[in-house]
Every structure is written in C-alpha cells, then in structure tokens.
Amino acid sequence: MGETLMAKYLGKKKLIAETSARKDGVALTIAAAYFGFECEIQTGELDMDKEHPNIQ
C-alpha cells in the first residue's frame, strides 16, 4: 500500500513489480486496482515452473 501511495504522490500511472511470491503480486494488484493504477507483475520462468502445480 505504501508504494502505491508514493506512486500516486509522484504522479505515476502504472505499477510494475517483479516477484516470485504470488501473495506479493496479489497484494500489489489489489492496491493498484483500489487507486486506479495499471499494474504489471513479472515472474521469472523458474518461479513459474515452481508455481505451476499449485494453480492447476
């Protein structure tokens, strides 16, 4: 939430984050939606392979 408020203060329109933990990406996505930002979450290929069994 803090990063989102800082981005709003700085006049940014889009948030971009790199994360390997799904919960961090979900939290940023929720905060971005709340404040009306576009949001892009990037995850590395190895992390995606690790998470694949959890989301089938």
Secondary structure, DSSP 8 states (H G I E B T S, - for coil): -HHHHHHHHTT--EEEEE-SSHHHHHHHHHHHHHHT-EEEEE--HHHHHHHGGG--
